Amino acid sequence: MFTYKNPWHQPGKSWGGPPVYTRQIAPIEYKGCRIFRVCEEQSDVVNDGVCLTQVVSLKGAKEYVDDSAQKL
């Protein structure tokens, strides 16, 4: 089981999701990040225990990591 912080969580608000995501799927390791394929329509990119973005495809997740490599 893996957990990581949801930076969009808003305490007391009905939107933004939970404070922490819990996944029971193994991530794909990619250039120091973990990519969680949550479902066909969602991939979470995680670094240092924090979700950086949520994108539709695995390709999009890898492109995000490639584009952000110097910032991570």
CORPE-V670095 format. One record per backbone hydrogen bond with DSSP energy under -0.5 kcal/mol. CO is the residue of the C=O (numbers start at 0). NH is the residue of the N-H. Records with the same first field share a line. If there is no record, write none. Layout:
# CORPE-V670095
CO: NH  NH
This chain:
# CORPE-V670095
1: 22
3: 20
4: 6  50
5: 8
9: 12
14: 9
18: 5
20: 3
22: 1
26: 28
27: 34
29: 32
32: 29
33: 35  45
34: 27  36
35: 37  43
38: 41
41: 37  38
42: 54
43: 35  45
44: 51  52
45: 33
46: 49
48: 4
49: 46
52: 44
54: 42
56: 60
57: 61
58: 62
59: 63
60: 64
61: 65
62: 66
63: 67
64: 68
65: 68
67: 70  71
